[in-house]
């Protein structure tokens, strides 16, 4: 994930910053509890495509 692009992207629900999860290929928003998928190198920033974070994921520090 391009660091400059990541710096510009925010959660469409909360407008909070996102964290890149390389292993899962997701952009994670702790504020909304959502993880947005990255498909073919492009982030899919739709709430309907995001998955809910588990309780453990919400508590993890990165």
N, C-alpha and C positions, 0 to 999 in steps of 0.2 A: 504494500500500500504506500503510495506516495505521501510523504510527510506533509508536503504543502497542501495537498488535497485534504488530508485528514484534519489539518488545522482549520480549514474552511467549513467542513461539514459539521452540522449539529443535528441533534435529534429533532425530527419534525414534530414531535409531540410536546417536548419540554424545552426545546432550544438549548439543551445542555450539551456540553462537549461529549465526544465519543471516544471510546478506547478500542484499539484494533486488537482482535484476537486472531493471531496468525494461524494457530492450529485449527480453529473452527471456521476460519474465513468469514468472520463476522465483525460488525461494528457494534459495540456494546454501550448502552446508555444505562448507567446505574440509577439515574433519577427517575426514568420511566419504567425501568425493569424490563427493557426490550433489547433484543439482539437482532440487528438487521443483516441479512445475508449479503455476501459478495459473490456474484455469479459472473464468470468469465471476466474477472478483473473489475467489474462494475458494481458499486454498492447499490442495493435495492432499498431505497429509503421510503418504503411504504409501510405504514402501520399494519396493514392487512397481511403483509409478507413477513413481518417480524415474529420472532418467537418470544415467549415469556421466559425471563430468567428464573432459574430455580432459587430457592431460599439460600442455598449455599453460594451460588454465584453472586447474589446480591450482597453478601457479606464479605466476599473476597476483596482483598486490596490488591491493586496493581500499580 
